[in-house]
Amino acid sequence: MSRTKRFGVAALTGIAILGASPAFAVDMRMSNPAVVAHSYGANGAIAVSDVKADDREVYADYHRKYNRNLELRNSRGNGTRVTSSHDTGNPVTNLQACVAVNFFPDTCTGWWR
């Protein structure tokens, strides 16, 4: 095999590996004293944890590659975590953590990134 052909095969193999690999996924985590929202690894799922005993519901607003303006709520109380469905073909791309406050604007972190 000629040097040019070997280089072409190596380049195509590298591109294929990069396109198929979830190695470039980034762990996402946003939190405040009452809520933690995170997505790890290939970012196929998101989880929302209530970490403060204040009787307030917590949630995360998030976007996936093919869906925007999604919400995952956790109304189970302090010390609990709720997890979304797992879909690595439509990974989570952005998230923010929020606390629901009745009759007032909700308290949210900034958006990740």
C-alpha positions, -999 to 999 in steps of 0.1 A, spaced: 0 0 0 14 34 -10 22 60 16 -7 82 4 -32 54 7 -20 45 42 -24 82 53 -59 83 38 -69 51 56 -55 64 89 -73 97 85 -106 81 77 -102 57 106 -95 86 130 -125 105 118 -147 74 123 -134 68 158 -139 105 168 -175 105 154 -185 74 172 -168 80 205 -186 96 235 -152 105 249 -158 141 242 -189 142 264 -185 166 294 -199 161 329 -224 188 336 -234 199 372 -253 229 384 -263 234 421 -273 258 448 -279 250 485 -312 233 478 -308 215 445 -283 196 424 -289 189 387 -263 168 368 -256 148 337 -225 126 334 -206 105 310 -223 103 276 -250 127 289 -278 103 280 -298 112 312 -302 140 337 -308 137 374 -323 162 399 -316 159 436 -333 177 465 -306 185 491 -324 208 515 -353 201 539 -373 232 530 -406 216 516 -400 231 482 -401 213 449 -369 213 428 -364 208 391 -340 212 362 -346 229 329 -326 213 302 -320 209 265 -311 178 245 -295 177 211 -329 173 193 -353 187 220 -352 220 238 -370 235 268 -375 202 287 -381 200 325 -375 173 351 -392 178 385 -385 163 418 -413 166 443 -403 137 465 -386 158 491 -352 162 508 -326 135 501 -343 122 469 -332 120 433 -352 118 401 -336 106 369 -348 112 333 -349 85 306 -315 75 292 -309 83 255 -273 87 244 -285 92 208 -302 125 220 -277 137 247 -283 165 272 -265 196 260 -274 222 286 -290 224 320 -299 246 350 -311 238 385 -341 254 401 -362 256 433 -399 262 429 -410 291 451 -448 297 454 -461 331 444 -425 344 436 -401 338 408 -383 305 410 -347 305 422 -325 291 394 -288 288 387 -274 301 355 -273 277 325 -243 253 324 -217 265 299 
